[in-house]
């Protein structure tokens, strides 16, 4: 059995709990504002850089901010 599997499951479970909390609490959840700020920064980068598009930057920025919120 892979030794990394329990850590992966913890990370996935943490992500589920965090997303669920953000969906239930909306702007009152502590992760919502940083993730939205990351999405805005990513969208701005996507608009300014010719290599990536606005939606790709938005998703990448939100994903990066979300990952930073749940990693331990």
Secondary structure, 3 states (H helix, E strand, C coil): CCCCHHHHHHHHHHHHHHHHHHHHHHHHCCCHHHHHHHHHHHHHHHHHCCCCCHHHHHHHHHHHHHHHHHCC
